[in-house]
Amino acid sequence: MVSVAKGIKRNMQKKGMMQKAVAERAGFTEQQLCDMLAGRKVIRAEYMPAISKALGVQISEIYDAGRDGDS
């Protein structure tokens, strides 16, 4: 199973990026991104291009990093 939130968090950690920076680059408020990562707001497919661009990764890298058992 893939957790998109987990993949976003892992990519943020790998790149040393803070939620605020990722949120601003993706066009969200910090609270909106926080809610998405905490499961309080759905991470819609249409958000993925902006989030991946903000992280500087391909969308597939987010999904790969969010797979169960991936370290």
N, C-alpha and C positions, 0 to 999 in steps of 0.2 A: 504494500500500500504506500502511496505517495502522500506526504504532508507538504503542501506548498508552503505553509508558514515555516515549517522546519527548514525547507530548502532556502527560503529567503534569509532566515536567521543565520544559517550556516554560511551562506555567501557573504552576508554582512560581516560576520565574525572573521572569515578568511581574509577579507579586504580591509578589516579594521575600520569599518564604517559605522557611524551612529545612526539610530533610527531617524533623528531629525533631518540629517543630510539626505538620506534615502527618500524620506517622505517629501521633502521640498523638491528634489530633483524629479520625482515621479508625479508631482502635482497634487499631493495629498497633504493634509495637516499631519503633524506628528501624532495627534490623538487618533486620527483615522487609521494610520498605519499600525499604531499600537493595538487598536481594537481588532484589526485584521490578524495580526500576529498572535493575539490572545484568543482568537476564535469567537470574538463578540460581533464581528462583521465579516461577511462572506468576501473572500478574495475572488472576484469575478474574473472570468477569462479575459475580458476586455481590459483589465488592469495590468495584465502580465507584460505587454510590450513596454509600458512606461516603467514598471518596476525593474524589468531586466535591463533596460537602458540606464536607469539610475544606478544599478549595481555594476554596470559594465560587463554583463555576462549575457549569454544566449539564454532564451527561455528554457531550453532543454537542460541547461546546467542547474537551474533552480529545481526542476523536477528530479534530476539525478541526485542532487544533494539532499532531497527530501525523502528519498526511499528508505524504508525500514531496513535496519541493519547496515546502512552506509555509515562509514566513520570518517 
